[in-house]
Amino acid sequence: MTISPSITGRNALVFLAVIAGAASLYWMRGILTPLALAVFLAMMIDSFARVLTERVPAYPRNLALPTALILSILLFGLAVWVVTANGAGFVLQMREYAPRLNGVIAKLASLVGIKVAPTIGELVNQINPSKYAGAAAQSLQNFASSAILVLIYLGFIIASRRGFGRKIVALYPHHAERDGAMQLFQRIRNGVEQYLWIQTVTGLMIAAASWAVMMLIGLDNALFWAFLIFIAAYIPILGGAVGCILPPIFALVQFPDTFLPALLLFGALELIFFIVGNVIYPRMQGESLNMDPTVVLLSLAVWGALWGVTGMFLSTPLTVAAMLILAQFEGTRWIAILLSEDGDPSGDSLDSPRAGSPKKPGQA
């Protein structure tokens, strides 16, 4: 079997282009991450507006987008209130937990055979938090500036969305090319909306069930933990690990005299994540996203390395969009095939606005 030099050169060119593109994404992450988040939020708001017009046909179409925008701002404000109202109490309780934490450390040390257990104060001194204070302050400053950039980008994207149709006509004067471009955009939008819908619904299920379990056990700041579990649900794989581990650790601190509440909480959270992740999630997702599970994990690592936590949140939608775009060109179709789960990355299952929703009996 001989390989054509043209095919070898084309594949090498694609490989070099991927490396150069990744380097550009990393170098321009300060500009691109707020823009990507703004586009992501704009698609969420647009989807919210379209769902509103479809579910409530009598609702005026010209008011759908402003209503969706106002509701999104209110939900964002509610999220900020949950964090600020419960986060302050969480920090204050952490000061009271110091003696209890010393007892937990002593118990764990005795279990592993350490005779003299270090105290929490000694561990903090060894970590030397002052060394990281500057980096933490810089991170908060970057977060604030990024949030402002995201809101600015979002405002301009929403304001310029009306001209999108005219730009498509100017870019693709022929009907066949224009229809193909619109179909690709529709598939990308449906894929992102499908992912958002699944992650939001399953995240709410996990957060609500986790809150109920934490309330039954008596864990402090149960609402705050439930909110963090809901946010972490948007990060594939790692979100579930964080949601299962952190609350039981703080249950050990809150109940230092016994390991039973922490073990019960850990077992209940594991059961919740197992049922939602292995029973409900696959039934909702179906085959619409068509992404290999290994690619999901790899994309999480790659986008996390390029764009940090923002990249982790957006890893799956960005990879779905990249797969659909790469499938449109002969030279890069092989990459899209490797990214797909069944070897067909065309995205035909995303042509329906409600891709992945349960089909009615007899529906093809």
C-alpha positions in Angstrom: 0.0 0.0 0.0 1.5 3.3 -1.1 0.5 6.7 0.3 0.3 9.6 -2.1 2.7 12.5 -1.4 -0.2 14.9 -1.7 -2.2 13.1 1.0 0.9 13.1 3.3 1.6 16.8 2.7 -2.1 17.6 3.3 -2.2 15.7 6.6 1.1 17.3 7.7 -0.3 20.7 6.8 -3.5 20.0 8.8 -1.4 18.8 11.8 0.7 22.0 11.7 -2.4 24.2 11.4 -3.9 22.5 14.5 -0.8 23.2 16.5 -0.6 26.8 15.3 -4.3 27.3 16.0 -3.9 25.9 19.6 -0.9 28.3 20.1 -3.0 31.2 18.9 -5.9 30.3 21.2 -3.6 30.1 24.2 -1.8 33.4 23.3 -5.1 35.3 22.8 -7.0 33.6 25.7 -7.4 37.0 27.5 -9.4 38.3 24.5 -11.1 35.1 23.3 -12.4 33.7 26.6 -14.7 36.6 27.3 -15.8 36.6 23.7 -16.6 32.9 23.8 -18.5 33.2 27.0 -20.5 36.1 25.5 -21.3 34.1 22.5 -22.3 31.2 24.7 -24.6 33.4 26.8 -26.1 35.0 23.7 -27.0 31.6 22.3 -28.6 30.7 25.7 -30.7 33.9 25.7 -31.7 33.4 22.0 -32.7 29.8 22.7 -34.7 31.0 25.7 -36.5 33.5 23.5 -37.3 30.9 20.9 -38.6 28.5 23.5 -40.8 31.2 24.9 -42.3 32.0 21.4 -42.8 28.2 20.7 -44.3 27.4 24.1 -46.5 30.5 24.3 -47.7 31.2 20.7 -49.7 34.2 21.8 -46.7 35.9 23.3 -45.5 38.9 21.1 -42.3 37.9 19.2 -40.8 41.4 19.5 -40.9 41.0 23.3 -39.5 37.5 23.5 -35.8 38.6 23.3 -36.1 41.4 25.9 -38.0 39.0 28.2 -35.4 36.3 27.9 -32.7 38.9 28.6 -34.4 40.2 31.7 -35.1 36.7 33.0 -31.5 35.8 32.4 -30.3 38.8 34.3 -32.7 37.9 37.2 -31.4 34.3 37.3 -27.8 35.6 37.3 -28.7 38.0 40.2 -30.3 35.1 42.1 -27.1 33.1 41.6 -25.0 36.0 42.9 -27.3 36.3 45.9 -27.0 32.6 46.8 -23.2 32.8 46.7 -22.9 36.1 48.6 -25.6 35.3 51.2 -24.3 31.8 51.9 -20.7 32.3 51.2 -20.2 34.8 54.0 -21.7 32.4 56.5 -19.6 29.6 55.2 -16.4 31.7 55.7 -17.4 32.6 59.3 -18.2 28.9 60.1 -14.8 27.9 58.8 -13.2 29.8 61.7 -15.3 27.8 64.1 -14.4 24.6 62.4 -10.6 25.0 63.2 -10.7 23.1 66.5 -12.9 20.4 65.0 -10.6 20.1 62.0 -7.7 19.5 64.4 -9.6 16.6 65.8 -10.3 15.1 62.4 -6.7 15.4 61.5 -5.7 13.7 64.7 -8.1 10.8 64.0 -6.8 10.4 60.4 -3.2 10.6 61.6 -3.8 7.8 64.2 -5.4 5.6 61.5 -2.3 5.9 59.3 0.1 5.4 62.3 1.3 9.0 62.8 1.8 9.5 66.6 2.0 13.4 66.6 -0.5 14.9 64.3 0.0 18.4 63.0 -2.6 21.0 63.7 -4.4 23.1 61.1 -2.3 26.1 62.1 0.9 24.2 61.4 -0.4 23.0 58.1 -1.4 26.5 57.1 2.0 27.9 58.1 3.7 25.2 56.0 1.6 26.1 53.0 2.5 29.7 53.5 -0.7 31.3 52.1 0.9 34.8 51.9 2.8 33.5 49.0 -0.4 33.0 47.1 -2.2 36.1 48.2 -0.9 38.2 45.3 -1.9 35.6 42.8 -5.4 35.3 44.4 -5.9 39.0 44.3 -4.8 39.1 40.7 -7.2 36.3 39.8 -10.1 38.2 41.4 -9.1 41.3 39.5 -8.9 39.3 36.2 -12.3 37.8 37.0 -13.9 41.2 37.5 -12.4 42.6 34.3 -13.4 39.5 32.4 -17.0 39.8 33.6 -17.2 43.3 32.4 -15.8 42.3 29.0 -18.3 39.5 28.8 -21.2 41.9 29.4 -19.8 44.4 26.9 -19.4 41.7 24.2 -22.9 40.3 25.0 -24.5 43.7 24.5 -22.8 44.2 21.2 -23.6 40.7 20.0 -27.3 41.1 20.9 -27.4 44.5 19.2 -25.8 43.2 16.0 -27.7 40.0 15.7 -30.3 41.5 13.2 -27.5 42.0 10.6 -26.5 38.4 10.7 -28.9 37.4 7.9 -27.6 40.2 5.6 -24.0 39.2 6.2 -24.8 35.5 5.3 -26.4 36.8 2.0 -23.3 38.9 1.3 -20.9 36.1 2.1 -22.8 33.4 0.1 -24.6 35.0 -2.8 -25.5 31.5 -4.2 -28.5 29.8 -2.7 -26.8 26.4 -2.4 -23.8 27.7 -0.5 -26.0 29.9 1.6 -28.3 27.0 2.5 -25.2 24.9 3.4 -23.8 27.6 5.7 -27.1 28.1 7.4 -27.5 24.4 7.9 -24.1 24.2 9.5 -24.9 27.1 11.8 -28.2 25.5 12.7 -26.5 22.3 13.6 -23.9 24.0 15.8 -26.6 26.0 17.5 -28.8 22.9 18.1 -25.8 21.0 19.4 -25.0 23.7 21.9 -28.6 24.1 22.9 -28.9 20.3 23.3 -25.9 20.2 25.6 -27.1 23.2 27.6 -30.6 21.7 28.0 -29.2 18.3 29.2 -26.6 19.7 31.6 -29.1 22.2 33.1 -31.9 19.6 33.7 -29.6 16.9 35.0 -27.7 19.5 37.1 -30.9 20.7 38.7 -31.9 17.0 39.4 -28.5 16.3 41.0 -28.5 19.6 43.0 -32.1 19.2 44.3 -31.5 15.6 45.3 -28.2 16.5 46.9 -29.8 19.4 48.8 -32.5 17.1 50.2 -29.8 14.6 51.4 -27.7 17.3 53.0 -30.7 18.7 54.7 -31.6 15.3 56.1 -28.1 14.8 57.4 -28.0 18.3 58.8 -25.0 19.6 56.8 -24.5 23.4 57.2 -24.9 25.6 54.2 -26.7 22.9 52.2 -28.1 25.5 49.7 -24.7 26.8 49.1 -23.3 23.3 48.4 -26.2 22.4 46.2 -25.6 25.6 44.1 -21.9 24.6 43.7 -22.9 21.1 42.7 -25.2 22.6 40.1 -22.5 24.8 38.7 -20.0 22.0 38.7 -22.4 19.8 36.7 -21.4 21.9 33.6 -17.9 20.6 33.8 -17.8 17.0 32.4 -16.3 14.3 34.7 -14.5 16.6 37.1 -17.8 18.3 38.2 -19.2 15.0 39.5 -15.9 14.2 41.3 -16.0 17.6 43.1 -19.7 17.3 43.9 -19.1 13.9 45.5 -16.0 14.6 47.5 -16.2 18.2 48.9 -19.5 18.0 50.9 -18.5 14.7 52.7 -15.1 16.3 53.6 -16.9 19.2 55.3 -19.3 16.7 56.9 -16.2 15.2 58.6 -15.3 18.6 59.9 -18.9 19.4 61.1 -19.3 16.0 62.8 -15.8 15.3 64.1 -17.0 12.6 66.6 -18.3 10.2 64.0 -17.6 9.2 60.4 -21.2 8.0 59.8 -22.7 11.3 58.4 -19.8 11.7 56.0 -20.1 8.1 54.9 -23.8 8.3 54.5 -23.5 11.6 52.5 -20.8 10.2 50.3 -22.8 7.1 49.5 -26.0 9.1 48.8 -24.2 11.5 46.5 -22.5 8.6 44.7 -25.9 7.0 44.2 -27.4 10.2 42.9 -24.6 10.9 40.4 -24.7 7.2 39.3 -28.4 7.2 38.6 -28.5 10.5 36.8 -25.2 9.9 34.9 -25.9 6.3 33.9 -29.7 6.2 33.6 -31.2 9.6 33.0 -28.4 11.4 31.1 -27.9 8.7 28.4 -31.7 8.6 27.7 -31.8 12.4 27.4 -28.7 12.7 25.3 -29.4 9.8 22.9 -27.0 10.0 20.0 -27.5 13.6 19.1 -24.1 15.0 20.2 -22.3 12.0 18.7 -19.1 12.5 20.6 -16.7 9.7 21.7 -16.5 9.5 25.5 -12.7 9.5 25.3 -12.9 12.7 23.2 -15.0 14.3 25.9 -12.3 13.7 28.5 -9.5 14.7 26.1 -11.4 17.9 25.2 -11.8 18.7 28.8 -8.0 18.5 29.3 -7.1 20.4 26.2 -9.5 23.3 26.6 -8.7 23.4 30.3 -5.0 23.8 29.4 -5.8 26.5 26.9 -8.4 28.5 28.6 -8.5 27.3 32.2 -11.8 26.9 34.0 -13.6 28.8 31.2 -12.3 26.2 28.8 -13.6 23.4 31.0 -17.1 24.9 31.0 -17.1 25.3 27.2 -15.1 22.2 26.3 -18.0 20.1 25.0 -19.8 22.8 23.0 -16.5 24.0 21.5 -15.6 20.4 20.5 -19.0 19.8 19.0 -18.7 23.0 16.9 -15.2 22.1 15.9 -16.2 18.5 14.8 -19.1 19.9 12.7 -16.9 22.5 11.0 -14.1 20.0 10.3 -16.6 17.6 8.8 -17.4 20.1 6.0 -14.0 19.9 4.4 -12.4 16.9 2.8 -8.9 17.6 4.1 -10.1 17.7 7.8 -13.0 15.3 7.7 -10.8 12.5 9.0 -10.3 14.5 12.2 -14.0 14.9 12.6 -14.5 11.1 12.1 -12.0 10.5 14.9 -13.9 12.9 17.2 -17.3 11.3 16.5 -18.7 8.3 18.3 -20.1 6.4 15.3 -17.8 7.6 12.5 -20.4 9.9 11.0 -19.7 13.5 12.1 -22.1 15.1 9.6 -24.5 16.1 12.4 -27.7 15.0 10.7 -29.3 14.3 14.1 -28.9 18.0 15.0 -31.0 19.2 12.1 -34.1 19.2 14.4 -34.3 22.1 16.9 -35.0 19.6 19.7 -32.4 17.1 18.9 -32.0 14.5 21.5 -35.5 14.9 22.9 -37.5 11.7 23.3 -39.3 10.7 20.0 -42.9 9.9 19.9 -44.1 6.4 19.0 -43.9 5.8 15.3 -41.6 8.8 14.8 -38.6 8.2 12.5 
